[in-house]
Structure formats: structure tokens, C-alpha cells
Amino acid sequence: MQYKSLSLAVTAALTLAGCGGGSSGDIFTDGGNASGFQQLADIRVYHDVQNNKISQSTSIMTITKDGKAYDDSSSTVLSFIVTKNGLYDESSVKDTYGKLIGAASVSKNQFTLYPYSSIGSKGLAFTTNYSILNIGGQGMAEKIAPFPYWVAVNKLGSKYQYPQRYLDFLLYLNKMKFPANTQCMQSIEETSSEDRLFIKDITENNPAEQAFLKKQWEDYSTRNSPNISKIIYKDSIAYSLFDPFDKTTQTVVQYKDYTYYSAVHKKAGIGYSLQQELDKIATNPDFDKVSANLRDQYRSLLQKSCTSFTPAVKAALQQHINTFNQTLK
């Protein structure tokens, strides 16, 4: 789950890769061998700076009985993916459950999403191996937002620059418990089947931005540097510049010979591993000057945290948000 790893909402409907929560007859039943209608939810709690209140952003993926996957994300940013031989883009098909994003299957604690393609491309798939956790009676914040909750408990807000109101809410929220028999999904490992370029279509109608990206693309295409790589995928030519100092990569793509975009180049294989994330805690610079005891505390929270929840959690969370926000008036 790739915005919580490869995550749900298919990475906001088209970073494409998912997971979730569920309802009756869903992914949380039958030992993970679910069939029929399922709903999968990804939840994020945040501090709305403009209104100085707590809010939530929740995407729900629905898998219908015929295996079609829909996402209710309200994002208006168009996105698409190109591989060596394929195009995976956004469907205009909408349902009660949102926009069609492809097809999905669940079997033996493995969730696979096959993203939508307007030209019928095949080959790209996102697979998540997961565990089901029983979280009834446990605090909500530590499961929904383990890192900021850890920050709140240990009063590290100034180090990690979280608003105090947000941290206060998480301390309040963790006093609220999940109902008995509540389950959640925890992503163990997420993989993809093909190398790809993920492109956000936010510059096509901006002449100034197009001119800037075109110039950047032409610069990369003519520069002789071992840090620049050329990528040729379907209808697209991209150049990636790797910065060895800050370990970042900038990628610019020319699509269909006339439109230019910033892009993210992703390799096939493992995109997220819970074990790798746990192992990184020991050396992650984000934990600089944090004691070994506190690192172990966060490792324990992450190890028991959830990636996705049942849609019912969304409603319960909103009630707690409303109650907390009312105390601020």
C-alpha cells in the first residue's frame, strides 16, 4: 500500500495499489478467502490548519461480486501509468461506489489489484500479502496513526513538528476503544509485476509549466552524465536524473511526442515490506537522538498497527472527531 505503503484508494485512485477493511462476507472472514461483495477502507486523520480542527480523509474501495473494483476518492487530479507495453489510466465509468479502477481478487491472505486500462492493457498487477488483526478493545489512535501517536505519548511534537492540537486529539482518541470483534488488515509485503512510470496530469493545460518541463527534458536528453538514465515505455520517453548527494531522483517524461510531465519511476518487485520498515527504525535518521527504549516502543506500535479498517470505523472515528472539535468552541 503505497501511501501507507502500497495502500488503498489505489494510491489515490491511480498510484494504483490497494488494500482495505471490510463488511459482511468480506476480506476479514473465511480465513482471508473472501468472495462476493467487499468494502475496503483506508483512513487518515489530520489537523485542518485552515479551520484549526481535526478531520479525516477516508477512501473506500468496493469490490463487487463480479470482481470489479471501485474507489470513492474525490481527487480531481488525473493520473495514469505507463509500462513498457501498457497504459493504465482513469475510467469514466462510475457506480454508486465511485469510479471503476480495475479488477481485484482475494485469496489466502493475498490481495491483488489489476488496474483499469482504457486500451485493454494487461500485465500490471499490485499484490499485497496481509494479516488480519483482532483489535477489539484496543485504543484507536495507536492503530490508525501509530507514529504521531508515539510522538504524542512521548511529547516529541517540537522535534517532529506536529501541531499540539493534533497530538492532543490522538491522546484523546486512544482512550476510545474499538468495539469487540473488530478486525483490521495489516500489510505484510506489497509487490508489483512491472516497472512503470506514474504520471500526475497537473501541467498539460499550463503553458508555462509545459515550457519549463520541455526545457528540462531537453536538457536531460542532451546532457552526458552517468547519473541520467533514459526510459522508453509505451508512447513515452523519460529521463531520470539521480542526485548522489541527497539520494533523490527527478524524472521528466515526454508523452506522445508533445506533452511533458513530471513522473515517478517505480521498479517491479517489493514496494513495501513491514519487516524492512521495522528494521529501518534502528538506523533511520528520523530517530536521531531518540533513545533505544523509545525506538523499541515505536517498533512495537508499528508491528501491531493496521493498514486498513472496516468502513464502520470511519463512522465511529467521525463521532470522536466531532466530539473533540466541539470542546474547542
N, C-alpha and C positions, 0 to 999 in steps of 0.2 A: 504494500500500500504505500503509495509514493508521495502522499503529502501527509502522511502519518505513515510513511513508508510508501508502499505501492498504492496505497489507500483507495478508499471508496470514492464515489462520485466520479469514478474513473478519472481520477485526478482532475476534478472539477469538470466532469463530463468529457474530457478528452485528453488529459495527460494519460488517460486510459490505463487503468488497472484497478481492481476493486476488491472489496470485502464488505462484511457487514454485521448486522444484527438479525432479528427475525421476528416472526409471528407464528401462529399455529401452523403445524405442518412445515416448519421452516428448517433452516440450517442448524438449529440448536436441538433438533430431535433426531431420533433414529440413528444415534451414533455418528452423526455427520453425514449420513447417506440420505439426504433430503431429496424429495421430489415434489413437484407441484408448485403452487404459489409460495413465494418467499419475499420478504422485505428486509433490506439490509441497510443499516443506518450508521453514518459517520458523524460524530459530534465534536464541535469545538466551542469552548467558552472563551470569551474575550471581553476586554474593557473597551466600551464605546467612548472614545476620547471626546468626541463632539458633544455627546449628551452626558458624559461623566456617569454612565450607568453600565451595568453588566448585561451582556447579550450573549446569545448563542447562534452559531452558524451550523446548520444541520442539513446534510444531504441524505436522501433516502433512495437507495436503489431497489427496484422491484423486479423480480424475475417471475414471469408469468408461467402458466402451466405448459405453454408451448416452447419455453426456453428462451424467450426474448427478454432482454434486459433494458430497463428504462431508468432514467435518472431525473430527479425533480430539481436539480440545481437551477438557480435563477441567473446564473452567469450569462452575460451578453457578449463576452469575448469569444469570438470564433477561433477554433483551434483545429489543427489537423496534423497527421503524422504521415511521413513518407518513409518507406523502406526501399531496399534495392529494386524490388519489383512491384511494390504496392502503395496504395493511397488509402488512408483510414481517416475519414472526415466526419462531419456532423450531419446527422439525418434531419430532414424536415418533418419526419413522422413524429407526431405527438399523441400521447394517450393520457388517460386520467392520471397515470403515474409519472408523467413527464415525457422527456424526449427519448426516443429509441437510441441506444448506444451500442447495440450489438446483441450477442447471444451469450449465455452463461450456463455452466454446469457445475454441480456439486457432487463429489463422490469421495468417500473415505477420507474425510477431513482435508479435502483439496478443492479449492475454488478456482475455476478457470473462466476468464472473460475473453471472448473473441470479438474484437471491436468492429463496429459498423464500417462498411466501405460502400460508397456510392457507385463504385465501378466493379464491385464484386471481388475485390482482392482477398486472397486467402494466405494464411501462413503466420500472421502475427497473433500471438496469444499471450495473456498475462495469467500466471498461475500463482496462487497463494496456498501454501501449506499452513494450516492453523490448528489451534487447540481451542476447546470450549472450556471456559472457566465458570465455576459456580460462585457468584458474588453476592448472593442474598445475605442481608445483614451487615454488609461491609460498607465503609464510607464511600460516598460518591466521588469526591474530588480526587482521591488518590488513584481511582480507576480511570477517570475521564482526563485528568491533566496531571500526571504524576510528577513531571519536572517542576512546573510552577508551584504545585502543592508542596513539594520538597523545599522549594525556595521560601515559601510562606512559613512553614513549620520552623525552619532554621533561621528566619529573619535575615535572609540574604537578598532582599529586594533591591538594595542600593548597588550591590555587586552585579546583579543581572538585569537591573533597570526595569523592574515590573512596577506598575502603579500600586500604591498601597491599598487602594480600594479593591482592586482585583485580588490581591493576596488575602485581604480580609474576607472577601466572598468565599474563597477556596477553603479557608479555615471554617467558615460557617457551613459550607456545603458538605464538608466531610463529616459533620455531625449528623447529616441526613443519610439514612441508610437505604440501600436497595431492598425492595421487598423480598420476602422469602422466595426461593426457587428462581430468582433472576439469574440469567446466564449472559455471558458476553463472549465475543470472539477475540482471540489473541493471535496475531500474525506471527508465525514462526520463521518463515522464509518466503520470499517473493522472487519469482523469476520471469523473464520474458524470452520469447523464442527467436527474436530477430533484432539486429542492430537497426536504429531508427533515428530520424530527426523529428523532434517535437517542435511545432511551429505555432506561435500565437499570432493570429491575424489582427494586429492592432495598428499597423502602419500603412496598409495598402492605399488608403484614401488620404494620406498625409504627404503631400508633395515634398515638403522639407525633409521629413524623416526618410522618405524614399531616396531622395538625393544623397542624404548622409550615408545610408546603408549601401547604396550603389557605389559610392566613393570608397567606402570601407572594403566592400567585396573586391573591387578592382585593385585596391592596394594589396590585399592579401593574395590575390591571384597572381600578382607580378613580383611579389617580394620573395627573395631567395633566402629562406630561413628553415632550419631543421625543426623549428617549433610550429611550423604551419603544415597542416595536412589537408589534402583535397578529398572530398567525399562526393561520389556520384551516385545518386539514388534516382528513383523514378521522377522524371520531369524536373530534376533539380541538381544543381551543382553547388556545393557548400565548401567553405574554407574555415578551418578551425585554428585559432591562434592560442597556443598554450603559453602561459606566463610562468616560467620556472621559479619566480620569486614568491608570488603569492599562491601558486598552485591552482590558478583558475584558468578557464578556457572560454574564449569568446568565439561564437560560431555565427557566420553570416551566410545566408543561402539565397541563391538566385533561383526562382521558381518559374518554370515555363518561359524562360528567356527574358522575362520583362518585369517581374515583381521581386522585391527584395525583403527579406525578413531576418530578424534575429532568431536564432534557433538554439535548441539544446540537443546535443548528440548523445544518445544513450546506446550502450552496448548490450547485446543479448547476454543472458545468464542471470546471475544473482543481482537483484537490485536492492534487496533489503534482507538482513539476517538479524534476528533478535540476539542470537549469541554473539555476533560481531559487535552489535551495539553495546552489549553488556561488557565485552572485553575491552572496548574502547574507553570505558569510564576511567580506567587506570591511567591512561596516557592522554586523554582529551584535554587540550589546553583550556577548555571552558571550565575545567575543575581546578585550575591553577590556584594554589594556596588554600585549597579545600582539604580538610583533614581526611585521613583514610577512613575514619569512622563515619563521617558524613557521606563519603563516596559509597561506602558499603550500604548505608541507609538508602541512598538513591538507587543503587543496583537492585536492592530488594524490592523497592517500589516498582521499578521498571519490569522486573522479572514477573511481577504479579499483575501488571496493568493490562488494560483492554485496548484493542484497536477499534472495535466497533460494538454497537449495542442494539438491543431491540428498539423498534420505534417508540414503544411505550416509555422508554427512558427520556425521550425528547419532551414529552408532555410533563413528566414528573420534574424534570430539570427546570422547565419553564416556570412552574409553580414556585420553585425555590428562588429562582431569579426574580420573579415578581415580588415575592415577599421581602427579599433583601433590598431591592430597589425602593420599595415603599418606606423602608426605615430611613432612607436618606432624605426624604422630603422634609 
